[in-house]
Amino acid sequence: MQKRLNALLLTLLDDTILATMATESSACQIWTSLKQKYLKVSAVSQILVRKKLATLKKRRDCSMQKHINELLAIANELQLLGAEVKDMDVVIYLLMSLPADYDVIKSTIENQPNETLTLDIVM
């Protein structure tokens, strides 16, 4: 099984990349080496995704569900980069992203006690 997995991984690689994987003896080592070399998880990546999250604005032609899905996708992207994203962070980003038309709803949510304010309730 291990040899087949190694072979599968190696067949998917470009020749220039394949040459750098010659010293790796297991699929796990190949995968780890590829991640270290090509997955750019850095502070800059997290900053760019956080900026995208902080500047997200709901458009008038976008449904609330579509907007929430977009926000959650960006939050998931940030988590994949290794950042901790708490439910309260997502709630805050959602409230920041809503236009003035939603001020009453925003105010209602903001005035909820912290212990009852969860992502599930807001969504």
All heavy atoms as an XYZ file, in Angstrom:
967
protein
N       0.827     -1.194      0.000
C       0.000      0.000      0.000
C       0.875      1.263      0.000
O       0.613      2.190     -0.730
C      -0.923     -0.044      1.223
C      -1.768      1.186      1.379
S      -3.085      1.200      0.179
C      -4.122      2.421      0.839
N       1.890      1.259      0.851
C       2.793      2.411      0.944
C       3.494      2.686     -0.387
O       3.589      3.829     -0.812
C       3.828      2.183      2.056
C       4.846      3.294      2.225
C       4.244      4.596      2.742
O       3.248      4.604      3.421
N       4.865      5.695      2.382
N       3.941      1.634     -1.060
C       4.630      1.805     -2.339
C       3.681      2.358     -3.397
O       4.076      3.189     -4.215
C       5.233      0.482     -2.803
C       6.445      0.064     -2.004
C       7.047     -1.212     -2.528
C       8.250     -1.597     -1.685
N       8.918     -2.781     -2.186
N       2.431      1.905     -3.365
C       1.452      2.409     -4.345
C       1.146      3.888     -4.105
O       1.014      4.658     -5.047
C       0.159      1.591     -4.287
C       0.298      0.257     -5.001
C      -1.028     -0.408     -5.163
N      -1.366     -1.057     -3.883
C      -2.514     -1.617     -3.601
N      -3.476     -1.597     -4.484
N      -2.729     -2.193     -2.447
N       1.047      4.259     -2.837
C       0.793      5.658     -2.502
C       1.968      6.535     -2.928
O       1.769      7.617     -3.497
C       0.528      5.799     -1.006
C      -0.002      7.131     -0.512
C      -1.227      7.578     -1.294
C      -0.333      7.044      0.960
N       3.178      6.072     -2.660
C       4.376      6.802     -3.120
C       4.350      6.974     -4.635
O       4.596      8.058     -5.159
C       5.648      6.059     -2.733
C       5.979      6.153     -1.271
O       5.223      6.703     -0.494
N       7.105      5.580     -0.895
N       4.081      5.871     -5.336
C       4.061      5.901     -6.802
C       3.000      6.871     -7.310
O       3.242      7.635     -8.248
C       3.817      4.499     -7.353
N       1.830      6.850     -6.684
C       0.753      7.758     -7.093
C       1.166      9.209     -6.919
O       1.010     10.030     -7.827
C      -0.517      7.466     -6.290
C      -1.695      8.402     -6.564
C      -2.146      8.281     -8.022
C      -2.829      8.114     -5.625
N       1.704      9.530     -5.760
C       2.159     10.901     -5.518
C       3.219     11.326     -6.530
O       3.169     12.418     -7.085
C       2.720     11.040     -4.101
C       1.729     11.309     -2.990
C       2.432     11.267     -1.640
C       1.033     12.631     -3.172
N       4.168     10.451     -6.773
C       5.267     10.789     -7.675
C       4.796     10.950     -9.119
O       5.341     11.768     -9.857
C       6.380      9.746     -7.568
C       7.093      9.705     -6.208
C       8.073      8.543     -6.157
C       7.784     11.019     -5.899
N       3.783     10.184     -9.527
C       3.285     10.320    -10.908
C       2.551     11.637    -11.117
O       2.429     12.106    -12.247
C       2.340      9.165    -11.295
O       1.224      9.151    -10.418
C       3.055      7.840    -11.295
N       2.078     12.241    -10.043
C       1.346     13.508    -10.156
C       2.256     14.728    -10.211
O       1.800     15.825    -10.493
C       0.374     13.646     -8.974
C      -0.726     12.592     -8.895
C      -1.500     12.728     -7.590
C      -1.661     12.688    -10.090
N       3.536     14.518     -9.970
C       4.466     15.641     -9.897
C       5.119     15.938    -11.229
O       5.423     15.039    -12.009
C       5.556     15.343     -8.858
C       5.083     15.122     -7.420
C       6.274     14.768     -6.538
C       4.355     16.335     -6.889
N       5.351     17.208    -11.463
C       6.116     17.668    -12.618
C       7.550     17.165    -12.484
O       8.052     16.970    -11.375
C       6.077     19.205    -12.645
C       6.773     19.773    -13.847
O       6.174     19.761    -14.933
O       7.922     20.223    -13.693
N       8.225     16.956    -13.601
C       9.593     16.422    -13.587
C      10.556     17.272    -12.761
O      11.437     16.741    -12.083
C      10.138     16.269    -15.015
C       9.467     15.122    -15.755
O       8.859     14.259    -15.091
O       9.549     15.090    -16.994
N      10.395     18.589    -12.819
C      11.304     19.455    -12.063
C      11.086     19.297    -10.560
O      12.044     19.376     -9.793
C      11.122     20.930    -12.459
O       9.753     21.300    -12.251
C      11.501     21.177    -13.896
N       9.862     19.054    -10.161
C       9.566     18.835     -8.742
C       9.973     17.422     -8.342
O      10.499     17.194     -7.258
C       8.074     19.073     -8.448
C       7.700     20.521     -8.775
C       7.730     18.743     -7.002
C       6.223     20.792     -8.775
N       9.723     16.488     -9.235
C      10.038     15.083     -8.981
C      11.510     14.899     -8.616
O      11.843     14.133     -7.706
C       9.683     14.250    -10.217
C       9.853     12.750    -10.119
C       9.004     12.175     -8.997
C       9.496     12.095    -11.440
N      12.380     15.630     -9.278
C      13.817     15.515     -9.011
C      14.154     15.904     -7.577
O      15.061     15.325     -6.967
C      14.592     16.387     -9.990
N      13.402     16.838     -7.001
C      13.686     17.265     -5.627
C      13.106     16.306     -4.587
O      13.453     16.388     -3.420
C      13.122     18.680     -5.357
O      11.690     18.638     -5.444
C      13.685     19.694     -6.326
N      12.268     15.374     -5.012
C      11.633     14.424     -4.098
C      12.345     13.073     -4.078
O      11.925     12.162     -3.381
C      10.161     14.193     -4.484
C       9.285     15.412     -4.389
S       9.132     15.978     -2.687
C       9.506     17.692     -2.907
N      13.426     12.937     -4.811
C      14.119     11.645     -4.946
C      14.614     11.087     -3.618
O      14.683      9.879     -3.443
C      15.279     11.793     -5.930
N      14.924     11.946     -2.673
C      15.469     11.472     -1.395
C      14.386     11.092     -0.385
O      14.700     10.501      0.650
C      16.367     12.545     -0.768
O      15.591     13.724     -0.546
C      17.552     12.859     -1.673
N      13.140     11.416     -0.688
C      12.045     11.110      0.244
C      11.633      9.652      0.083
O      11.444      9.174     -1.034
C      10.848     12.037     -0.005
C      11.179     13.519     -0.030
C      11.804     14.053      1.252
O      11.703     13.396      2.302
O      12.413     15.122      1.205
N      11.477      8.940      1.209
C      11.224      7.498      1.125
C       9.789      7.078      1.425
O       9.432      5.929      1.219
C      12.170      6.761      2.074
O      11.941      7.188      3.401
N       8.964      7.998      1.896
C       7.584      7.623      2.190
C       6.634      8.696      1.665
O       7.032      9.839      1.410
C       7.373      7.445      3.694
O       7.381      8.700      4.349
N       5.372      8.312      1.525
C       4.357      9.257      1.059
C       4.233     10.430      2.027
O       4.083     11.578      1.618
C       3.014      8.550      0.898
N       4.345     10.132      3.311
C       4.273     11.184      4.327
C       5.428     12.171      4.169
O       5.228     13.383      4.238
C       4.286     10.560      5.723
S       4.130     11.771      7.046
N       6.621     11.667      3.935
C       7.781     12.543      3.739
C       7.630     13.376      2.464
O       7.974     14.549      2.450
C       9.066     11.724      3.685
C       9.483     11.162      5.023
C      10.719     10.281      4.903
O      11.016      9.732      3.849
N      11.443     10.144      6.014
N       7.128     12.758      1.407
C       6.901     13.487      0.155
C       5.911     14.611      0.392
O       6.136     15.757      0.003
C       6.406     12.538     -0.960
C       7.500     11.539     -1.332
C       5.942     13.323     -2.185
C       7.030     10.388     -2.207
N       4.804     14.268      1.042
C       3.753     15.266      1.287
C       4.270     16.396      2.170
O       4.035     17.570      1.891
C       2.536     14.587      1.926
C       1.366     15.506      2.008
C       0.849     16.090      3.124
C       0.562     15.980      0.922
N      -0.213     16.885      2.806
C      -0.410     16.831      1.453
C       0.590     15.747     -0.456
C      -1.360     17.457      0.662
C      -0.369     16.388     -1.241
C      -1.320     17.219     -0.685
N       4.980     16.072      3.231
C       5.540     17.083      4.130
C       6.515     17.981      3.381
O       6.497     19.204      3.543
C       6.240     16.410      5.328
O       5.283     15.596      6.019
C       6.808     17.430      6.288
N       7.348     17.394      2.565
C       8.313     18.163      1.787
C       7.613     19.114      0.820
O       7.994     20.275      0.673
C       9.237     17.214      1.035
O      10.179     17.932      0.291
N       6.564     18.618      0.157
C       5.796     19.466     -0.766
C       5.130     20.624     -0.031
O       5.137     21.759     -0.519
C       4.749     18.638     -1.508
C       5.273     17.674     -2.567
C       4.171     16.729     -3.026
C       5.854     18.442     -3.745
N       4.553     20.339      1.135
C       3.910     21.398      1.921
C       4.913     22.464      2.327
O       4.644     23.656      2.212
C       3.232     20.802      3.160
C       1.896     20.194      2.869
C       1.161     19.615      4.063
C       1.590     20.008      5.409
N       0.850     19.371      6.500
N       6.061     22.025      2.811
C       7.073     22.980      3.252
C       7.572     23.841      2.098
O       7.858     25.019      2.266
C       8.249     22.257      3.897
C       7.918     21.678      5.250
C       9.042     20.815      5.799
O       9.969     20.429      5.097
N       8.948     20.499      7.083
N       7.660     23.239      0.936
C       8.223     23.950     -0.209
C       7.213     24.873     -0.897
O       7.564     25.966     -1.331
C       8.766     22.936     -1.212
C       9.568     23.547     -2.322
C      10.298     22.483     -3.098
C      11.249     23.149     -4.042
N      12.438     22.386     -4.267
N       5.950     24.441     -0.985
C       5.001     25.154     -1.834
C       3.831     25.807     -1.118
O       3.182     26.669     -1.687
C       4.464     24.217     -2.915
C       5.558     23.770     -3.841
C       6.115     22.501     -3.734
C       6.080     24.633     -4.795
C       7.135     22.093     -4.571
C       7.110     24.247     -5.622
C       7.637     22.977     -5.507
O       8.662     22.590     -6.334
N       3.538     25.422      0.100
C       2.434     26.031      0.819
C       2.964     27.245      1.563
O       3.709     27.119      2.523
C       1.801     25.028      1.789
C       0.570     25.514      2.539
C      -0.552     25.828      1.549
C       0.102     24.464      3.522
N       2.585     28.391      1.099
C       3.086     29.627      1.672
C       2.161     30.086      2.804
O       1.281     30.897      2.630
C       3.191     30.728      0.609
C       4.087     30.370     -0.546
C       5.514     30.189     -0.091
C       6.404     29.857     -1.258
N       7.645     29.287     -0.939
N       2.360     29.489      3.964
C       1.611     29.880      5.149
C       2.495     30.856      5.901
O       3.453     30.468      6.554
C       1.272     28.660      6.028
C       0.529     29.093      7.267
C       0.469     27.651      5.237
N       2.169     32.108      5.772
C       2.997     33.115      6.400
C       2.126     34.184      7.029
O       0.914     34.211      6.840
C       3.921     33.758      5.360
O       3.143     34.490      4.430
N       2.784     35.045      7.752
C       2.074     36.167      8.359
C       1.443     37.035      7.276
O       0.327     37.524      7.433
C       3.028     36.984      9.219
N       2.134     37.179      6.167
C       1.609     37.999      5.067
C       0.313     37.401      4.526
O      -0.663     38.114      4.293
C       2.658     38.144      3.940
C       2.072     38.850      2.738
C       3.887     38.880      4.443
N       0.275     36.079      4.368
C      -0.944     35.420      3.887
C      -2.096     35.657      4.844
O      -3.211     35.971      4.425
C      -0.714     33.916      3.736
O       0.307     33.661      2.818
N      -1.841     35.512      6.141
C      -2.891     35.737      7.131
C      -3.357     37.185      7.116
O      -4.556     37.452      7.210
C      -2.405     35.356      8.530
C      -2.360     33.872      8.762
C      -2.118     33.518     10.213
O      -2.416     34.302     11.116
N      -1.588     32.334     10.449
N      -2.431     38.109      6.979
C      -2.793     39.532      6.939
C      -3.692     39.816      5.739
O      -4.707     40.508      5.856
C      -1.532     40.426      6.913
C      -0.843     40.384      8.277
C      -1.868     41.859      6.520
C       0.547     40.984      8.288
N      -3.339     39.266      4.580
C      -4.137     39.506      3.381
C      -5.551     38.939      3.508
O      -6.524     39.581      3.115
C      -3.436     38.927      2.151
C      -2.139     39.618      1.748
C      -1.461     38.868      0.612
C      -2.387     41.062      1.363
N      -5.673     37.759      4.090
C      -6.997     37.157      4.261
C      -7.782     37.911      5.329
O      -8.978     38.153      5.169
C      -6.899     35.651      4.579
C      -8.267     35.061      4.870
C      -6.248     34.919      3.409
N      -7.124     38.320      6.411
C      -7.810     39.123      7.434
C      -8.293     40.449      6.847
O      -9.378     40.919      7.170
C      -6.896     39.393      8.627
C      -6.750     38.216      9.540
C      -5.986     38.599     10.809
N      -5.661     37.440     11.585
C      -6.484     36.854     12.453
N      -7.692     37.335     12.634
N      -6.109     35.794     13.129
N      -7.489     41.029      5.986
C      -7.881     42.280      5.339
C      -9.103     42.057      4.454
O     -10.028     42.868      4.443
C      -6.708     42.825      4.507
C      -6.966     44.162      3.888
C      -5.730     44.663      3.157
C      -6.002     45.989      2.493
N      -4.844     46.480      1.748
N      -9.115     40.936      3.725
C     -10.259     40.605      2.888
C     -11.512     40.442      3.748
O     -12.591     40.909      3.382
C      -9.971     39.330      2.095
C     -11.041     38.955      1.115
C     -10.695     37.858      0.120
C      -9.906     36.707      0.579
N      -9.844     35.596     -0.410
N     -11.360     39.820      4.895
C     -12.476     39.606      5.813
C     -12.956     40.928      6.406
O     -14.158     41.183      6.485
C     -12.031     38.650      6.925
C     -13.064     37.935      7.751
C     -14.086     37.210      6.894
C     -12.396     36.949      8.693
N     -12.017     41.782      6.787
C     -12.359     43.062      7.415
C     -12.983     44.052      6.441
O     -13.751     44.929      6.850
C     -11.127     43.671      8.064
N     -12.677     43.929      5.161
C     -13.196     44.884      4.179
C     -14.400     44.344      3.395
O     -14.938     45.047      2.546
C     -12.096     45.306      3.182
O     -11.598     44.148      2.513
C     -10.967     46.034      3.903
N     -14.815     43.129      3.712
C     -15.972     42.544      3.035
C     -17.217     43.372      3.341
O     -17.477     43.714      4.495
C     -16.177     41.100      3.505
C     -17.355     40.349      2.883
C     -17.110     40.090      1.402
C     -17.595     39.035      3.621
N     -17.981     43.683      2.331
C     -19.230     44.433      2.478
C     -20.342     43.724      1.730
O     -20.142     43.242      0.613
C     -19.088     45.862      1.921
C     -18.037     46.698      2.613
C     -18.410     46.982      4.044
C     -17.326     47.799      4.729
N     -17.428     47.743      6.169
N     -21.508     43.677      2.355
C     -22.652     43.052      1.698
C     -23.145     43.989      0.596
O     -23.408     45.158      0.828
C     -23.783     42.778      2.688
C     -24.959     42.076      2.028
C     -26.134     41.931      2.961
C     -27.310     41.292      2.253
N     -27.750     41.965      1.033
N     -23.260     43.427     -0.587
C     -23.779     44.191     -1.717
C     -25.302     44.089     -1.746
O     -25.880     43.098     -1.309
C     -23.195     43.661     -3.023
C     -21.684     43.767     -3.102
C     -21.124     43.165     -4.391
N     -21.648     41.860     -4.739
C     -21.196     40.698     -4.247
N     -20.215     40.686     -3.369
N     -21.728     39.552     -4.632
N     -25.947     45.095     -2.262
C     -27.418     45.103     -2.323
C     -27.958     43.961     -3.180
O     -29.014     43.421     -2.891
C     -27.914     46.428     -2.868
C     -27.698     47.576     -1.909
C     -28.461     48.812     -2.375
N     -28.192     49.940     -1.524
C     -28.829     50.186     -0.394
N     -29.759     49.370      0.027
N     -28.533     51.241      0.330
N     -27.232     43.583     -4.223
C     -27.711     42.537     -5.130
C     -27.369     41.132     -4.650
O     -27.636     40.156     -5.334
C     -27.150     42.766     -6.537
C     -25.636     42.634     -6.597
O     -24.973     42.834     -5.560
O     -25.113     42.325     -7.675
N     -26.822     41.024     -3.458
C     -26.391     39.741     -2.895
C     -27.341     39.353     -1.757
O     -27.629     40.168     -0.878
C     -24.966     39.893     -2.375
S     -24.259     38.395     -1.682
N     -27.805     38.117     -1.789
C     -28.683     37.654     -0.702
C     -27.877     37.538      0.587
O     -26.651     37.405      0.558
C     -29.302     36.302     -1.050
O     -28.328     35.276     -0.987
N     -28.576     37.580      1.705
C     -27.898     37.458      2.997
C     -27.213     36.097      3.106
O     -26.078     36.004      3.590
C     -28.892     37.648      4.147
C     -28.245     37.551      5.516
S     -26.901     38.738      5.793
C     -27.841     40.195      6.161
N     -27.874     35.041      2.637
C     -27.269     33.709      2.725
C     -25.990     33.630      1.905
O     -24.994     33.084      2.347
C     -28.258     32.635      2.265
C     -27.765     31.223      2.506
C     -27.474     30.952      3.980
O     -28.342     31.110      4.821
N     -26.247     30.559      4.294
N     -25.999     34.212      0.710
C     -24.808     34.208     -0.124
C     -23.689     35.012      0.538
O     -22.523     34.613      0.518
C     -25.134     34.768     -1.507
C     -23.999     34.679     -2.486
C     -24.402     35.118     -3.872
C     -23.226     35.038     -4.813
N     -23.551     35.505     -6.157
N     -24.049     36.126      1.153
C     -23.058     36.957      1.844
C     -22.452     36.197      3.031
O     -21.232     36.203      3.221
C     -23.716     38.258      2.316
C     -22.791     39.142      3.084
N     -21.709     39.769      2.516
C     -22.764     39.478      4.403
C     -21.066     40.466      3.429
N     -21.684     40.304      4.587
N     -23.300     35.536      3.802
C     -22.815     34.761      4.944
C     -21.904     33.633      4.470
O     -20.851     33.384      5.060
C     -23.996     34.221      5.783
C     -24.681     35.378      6.520
C     -23.538     33.139      6.760
C     -25.988     35.008      7.197
N     -22.286     32.967      3.389
C     -21.453     31.893      2.837
C     -20.093     32.421      2.414
O     -19.065     31.769      2.634
C     -22.152     31.210      1.663
C     -23.341     30.387      2.092
O     -23.526     30.070      3.267
N     -24.197     30.050      1.138
N     -20.072     33.594      1.797
C     -18.807     34.207      1.379
C     -17.939     34.532      2.598
O     -16.739     34.252      2.622
C     -19.090     35.475      0.574
C     -17.870     36.148      0.013
C     -18.188     37.383     -0.824
O     -19.375     37.754     -0.955
O     -17.230     37.986     -1.335
N     -18.556     35.086      3.636
C     -17.841     35.421      4.864
C     -17.280     34.159      5.522
O     -16.118     34.131      5.940
C     -18.785     36.154      5.823
C     -18.151     36.609      7.127
C     -18.454     38.080      7.350
C     -18.659     35.799      8.284
N     -18.087     33.105      5.596
C     -17.627     31.852      6.203
C     -16.506     31.214      5.394
O     -15.578     30.627      5.963
C     -18.800     30.877      6.365
C     -19.848     31.276      7.406
C     -21.022     30.312      7.364
C     -19.251     31.357      8.796
N     -16.561     31.339      4.074
C     -15.495     30.798      3.227
C     -14.172     31.512      3.493
O     -13.115     30.873      3.573
C     -15.884     30.910      1.754
N     -14.232     32.824      3.665
C     -13.016     33.592      3.957
C     -12.500     33.231      5.354
O     -11.295     33.068      5.554
C     -13.267     35.106      3.819
C     -13.658     35.453      2.386
C     -12.033     35.899      4.242
C     -14.175     36.872      2.202
N     -13.402     33.081      6.324
C     -13.001     32.692      7.680
C     -12.354     31.313      7.663
O     -11.349     31.075      8.347
C     -14.209     32.720      8.615
N     -12.897     30.395      6.865
C     -12.304     29.057      6.734
C     -10.924     29.130      6.095
O     -10.011     28.397      6.482
C     -13.215     28.133      5.924
C     -14.419     27.689      6.711
O     -14.417     27.695      7.935
N     -15.471     27.322      6.008
N     -10.779     30.006      5.113
C      -9.471     30.200      4.467
C      -8.441     30.659      5.499
O      -7.304     30.190      5.512
C      -9.621     31.229      3.346
C      -8.387     31.485      2.540
C      -8.602     32.548      1.450
O      -9.748     32.941      1.172
O      -7.577     32.976      0.887
N      -8.868     31.554      6.372
C      -7.983     32.054      7.422
C      -7.602     30.938      8.394
O      -6.439     30.817      8.788
C      -8.666     33.206      8.167
C      -7.847     33.999      9.161
C      -6.591     34.575      8.517
C      -8.694     35.114      9.752
N      -8.558     30.086      8.735
C      -8.262     28.949      9.612
C      -7.288     27.983      8.949
O      -6.404     27.435      9.613
C      -9.545     28.220      9.989
C     -10.380     28.970     11.011
C     -11.663     28.253     11.352
O     -12.318     27.682     10.485
N     -12.038     28.294     12.614
N      -7.430     27.780      7.653
C      -6.509     26.897      6.938
C      -5.081     27.429      6.952
O      -4.128     26.665      6.828
C      -6.972     26.691      5.499
C      -8.228     25.835      5.323
C      -8.683     25.856      3.871
C      -7.982     24.414      5.783
N      -4.951     28.728      7.113
C      -3.626     29.336      7.200
C      -3.064     29.264      8.614
O      -1.981     29.771      8.891
C      -3.684     30.800      6.737
C      -3.934     31.002      5.245
C      -4.204     32.467      4.938
C      -2.756     30.486      4.435
N      -3.812     28.619      9.511
C      -3.320     28.412     10.864
C      -3.791     29.427     11.887
O      -3.398     29.357     13.054
N      -4.628     30.370     11.488
C      -5.115     31.373     12.426
C      -6.304     30.830     13.208
O      -7.102     30.053     12.679
C      -5.527     32.645     11.680
N      -6.410     31.239     14.450
C      -7.571     30.874     15.248
C      -8.670     31.890     14.951
O      -8.466     33.097     15.086
C      -7.228     30.893     16.740
C      -8.394     30.510     17.611
C      -8.082     30.571     19.101
O      -6.922     30.829     19.460
O      -9.010     30.367     19.891
N      -9.827     31.405     14.523
C     -10.958     32.269     14.234
C     -12.108     31.817     15.125
O     -12.665     30.742     14.938
C     -11.376     32.194     12.746
C     -12.544     33.127     12.477
C     -10.201     32.529     11.842
N     -12.427     32.631     16.103
C     -13.486     32.297     17.047
C     -14.840     32.703     16.466
O     -14.922     33.564     15.582
C     -13.255     33.014     18.373
C     -11.971     32.590     19.060
C     -11.762     33.345     20.343
C     -10.444     32.937     20.977
N     -10.134     33.703     22.168
N     -15.890     32.083     16.991
C     -17.246     32.422     16.553
C     -17.520     33.918     16.708
O     -18.124     34.541     15.842
C     -18.294     31.632     17.342
C     -18.447     30.212     16.844
O     -17.746     29.828     15.879
O     -19.279     29.473     17.414
N     -17.070     34.492     17.824
C     -17.304     35.919     18.072
C     -16.620     36.772     17.008
O     -17.156     37.797     16.594
C     -16.814     36.296     19.472
C     -17.136     37.730     19.853
S     -18.913     38.101     19.876
C     -19.380     37.416     21.440
N     -15.463     36.333     16.527
C     -14.775     37.061     15.450
C     -15.653     37.089     14.200
O     -15.790     38.133     13.549
C     -13.435     36.403     15.108
C     -12.437     36.441     16.245
O     -12.498     37.372     17.070
O     -11.600     35.520     16.311
N     -16.240     35.945     13.868
C     -17.084     35.853     12.677
C     -18.310     36.747     12.840
O     -18.716     37.440     11.903
C     -17.490     34.386     12.386
C     -18.438     34.304     11.209
C     -16.247     33.537     12.133
N     -18.902     36.759     14.029
C     -20.066     37.618     14.296
C     -19.677     39.080     14.095
O     -20.398     39.842     13.448
C     -20.627     37.380     15.713
C     -21.660     38.442     16.085
C     -21.229     35.986     15.833
N     -18.530     39.471     14.628
C     -18.076     40.861     14.499
C     -17.833     41.220     13.036
O     -18.258     42.282     12.566
C     -16.811     41.099     15.350
C     -17.176     41.025     16.836
C     -16.153     42.430     15.010
C     -15.996     40.933     17.774
N     -17.163     40.329     12.293
C     -16.937     40.596     10.866
C     -18.258     40.691     10.111
O     -18.407     41.528      9.215
C     -16.045     39.510     10.244
C     -14.586     39.640     10.600
C     -13.904     38.589     11.199
C     -13.873     40.805     10.319
C     -12.556     38.692     11.511
C     -12.537     40.915     10.635
C     -11.880     39.863     11.232
O     -10.548     39.982     11.542
N     -19.215     39.857     10.466
C     -20.527     39.922      9.821
C     -21.189     41.265     10.093
O     -21.672     41.923      9.168
C     -21.428     38.779     10.296
C     -22.862     38.810      9.760
C     -22.878     38.681      8.236
C     -23.701     37.722     10.405
N     -21.205     41.685     11.339
C     -21.830     42.970     11.681
C     -21.130     44.133     10.976
O     -21.788     45.056     10.494
C     -21.818     43.176     13.193
C     -22.670     42.192     14.000
C     -22.505     42.438     15.502
C     -24.127     42.255     13.602
N     -19.809     44.073     10.899
C     -19.054     45.138     10.223
C     -19.350     45.175      8.728
O     -19.245     46.230      8.095
C     -17.546     44.936     10.426
C     -17.083     45.215     11.829
S     -15.319     44.857     12.169
C     -14.520     44.770     10.611
N     -19.728     44.031      8.171
C     -19.914     43.953      6.721
C     -21.301     44.395      6.260
O     -21.526     44.559      5.065
C     -19.668     42.513      6.245
O     -20.721     41.656      6.670
N     -22.205     44.577      7.210
C     -23.577     44.913      6.822
C     -23.763     46.417      6.615
O     -23.236     47.221      7.388
C     -24.553     44.418      7.895
C     -24.583     42.903      8.103
C     -25.519     42.549      9.264
C     -24.994     42.182      6.836
N     -24.547     46.806      5.603
C     -24.788     48.230      5.338
C     -25.754     48.828      6.369
O     -26.335     48.120      7.207
C     -25.413     48.226      3.937
C     -26.016     46.875      3.784
C     -25.177     45.946      4.609
N     -25.955     50.122      6.277
C     -26.801     50.855      7.224
C     -28.239     50.334      7.255
O     -28.921     50.475      8.275
C     -26.781     52.343      6.890
N     -28.694     49.715      6.169
C     -30.050     49.156      6.134
C     -30.278     48.150      7.263
O     -31.412     47.879      7.632
C     -30.307     48.425      4.809
C     -30.164     49.319      3.595
O     -29.951     50.536      3.768
O     -30.256     48.789      2.475
N     -29.216     47.579      7.776
C     -29.295     46.540      8.805
C     -28.974     47.068     10.204
O     -28.755     46.292     11.123
C     -28.334     45.395      8.461
C     -28.755     44.615      7.246
C     -28.378     45.019      5.965
C     -29.527     43.466      7.363
C     -28.771     44.308      4.842
C     -29.923     42.743      6.246
C     -29.533     43.173      4.994
O     -29.925     42.472      3.887
N     -28.969     48.390     10.393
C     -28.582     48.972     11.683
C     -29.437     48.487     12.850
O     -28.931     48.249     13.941
C     -28.596     50.499     11.624
C     -27.357     51.063     10.942
O     -26.415     50.283     10.680
O     -27.336     52.275     10.670
N     -30.739     48.320     12.647
C     -31.617     47.847     13.723
C     -31.234     46.425     14.128
O     -31.116     46.108     15.320
C     -33.106     47.926     13.303
C     -33.997     47.266     14.337
C     -33.526     49.365     13.079
N     -31.017     45.568     13.131
C     -30.628     44.188     13.411
C     -29.257     44.154     14.086
O     -29.039     43.422     15.055
C     -30.629     43.349     12.117
C     -32.049     43.243     11.576
C     -30.021     41.975     12.340
C     -32.148     42.657     10.189
N     -28.337     44.967     13.574
C     -27.003     45.025     14.155
C     -27.069     45.458     15.614
O     -26.423     44.861     16.483
C     -26.112     45.980     13.355
C     -25.708     45.420     12.002
C     -25.133     46.416     11.034
C     -24.088     47.339     11.507
N     -23.503     48.165     10.434
N     -27.858     46.462     15.896
C     -27.991     46.964     17.260
C     -28.582     45.901     18.186
O     -28.133     45.730     19.318
C     -28.871     48.217     17.260
O     -29.001     48.724     18.558
N     -29.575     45.175     17.691
C     -30.193     44.110     18.482
C     -29.164     43.038     18.824
O     -29.071     42.583     19.970
C     -31.372     43.480     17.711
O     -32.318     44.500     17.412
C     -32.027     42.377     18.507
N     -28.383     42.637     17.842
C     -27.362     41.604     18.063
C     -26.284     42.112     19.015
O     -25.855     41.409     19.931
C     -26.741     41.148     16.722
C     -27.796     40.397     15.898
C     -25.505     40.288     16.943
C     -27.385     40.099     14.478
N     -25.848     43.352     18.820
C     -24.777     43.918     19.651
C     -25.188     44.061     21.118
O     -24.329     44.063     22.000
C     -24.358     45.284     19.099
C     -23.617     45.185     17.790
C     -23.448     46.515     17.076
O     -24.099     47.512     17.461
O     -22.671     46.551     16.117
N     -26.481     44.176     21.375
C     -26.966     44.350     22.744
C     -27.353     43.042     23.425
O     -27.904     43.057     24.522
C     -28.135     45.338     22.768
C     -27.666     46.749     22.510
O     -26.761     47.236     23.174
N     -28.243     47.399     21.521
N     -27.043     41.917     22.791
C     -27.282     40.611     23.405
C     -26.199     40.340     24.442
O     -25.046     40.729     24.252
C     -27.249     39.499     22.350
C     -28.376     39.542     21.355
C     -29.717     39.294     22.008
O     -29.873     38.373     22.800
N     -30.671     40.137     21.694
N     -26.552     39.655     25.532
C     -25.501     39.265     26.495
C     -24.490     38.342     25.815
O     -24.855     37.531     24.961
C     -26.269     38.503     27.581
C     -27.709     38.809     27.363
C     -27.869     39.238     25.939
N     -23.230     38.477     26.168
C     -22.163     37.692     25.536
C     -22.392     36.192     25.619
O     -22.074     35.465     24.686
C     -20.805     38.024     26.155
C     -20.239     39.313     25.606
O     -20.746     39.865     24.636
N     -19.191     39.788     26.237
N     -22.937     35.707     26.738
C     -23.099     34.275     26.892
C     -24.183     33.702     25.977
O     -24.203     32.514     25.712
C     -23.365     33.870     28.355
C     -24.524     34.569     29.020
C     -24.154     35.946     29.610
O     -22.988     36.322     29.600
O     -25.079     36.618     30.076
N     -25.093     34.535     25.485
C     -26.126     34.038     24.568
C     -25.807     34.326     23.112
O     -26.479     33.841     22.221
C     -27.504     34.662     24.895
O     -27.428     36.078     24.717
C     -27.949     34.327     26.313
N     -24.793     35.117     22.890
C     -24.440     35.498     21.522
C     -23.485     34.464     20.910
O     -22.297     34.431     21.212
C     -23.784     36.878     21.512
C     -23.504     37.492     20.159
C     -24.795     37.620     19.344
C     -22.865     38.852     20.313
N     -24.043     33.615     20.080
C     -23.241     32.593     19.412
C     -23.426     32.728     17.902
O     -24.378     33.357     17.439
C     -23.659     31.166     19.830
O     -25.000     30.942     19.381
C     -23.553     30.975     21.336
N     -22.536     32.116     17.192
C     -22.611     32.148     15.732
C     -23.898     31.504     15.244
O     -24.540     32.001     14.318
C     -21.386     31.443     15.146
C     -21.180     31.544     13.649
C     -21.112     32.986     13.187
C     -19.912     30.814     13.251
N     -24.313     30.413     15.879
C     -25.541     29.732     15.482
C     -26.768     30.627     15.627
O     -27.658     30.621     14.798
C     -25.745     28.449     16.290
C     -24.741     27.372     15.939
O     -24.240     27.396     14.797
O     -24.466     26.518     16.791
N     -26.822     31.414     16.704
C     -27.959     32.305     16.933
C     -27.986     33.421     15.892
O     -29.022     33.757     15.342
C     -27.923     32.882     18.362
C     -28.248     31.769     19.362
C     -28.885     34.040     18.518
C     -28.091     32.185     20.809
N     -26.828     33.987     15.613
C     -26.745     35.098     14.658
C     -27.043     34.635     13.232
O     -27.720     35.311     12.472
C     -25.363     35.776     14.743
C     -25.205     36.820     13.646
C     -25.162     36.398     16.110
N     -26.563     33.471     12.881
C     -26.759     32.968     11.519
C     -28.148     32.421     11.377
O     -28.706     32.270     10.395
C     -25.727     31.891     11.174
C     -24.310     32.328     11.312
S     -23.871     33.409      9.961
C     -22.271     33.934     10.446
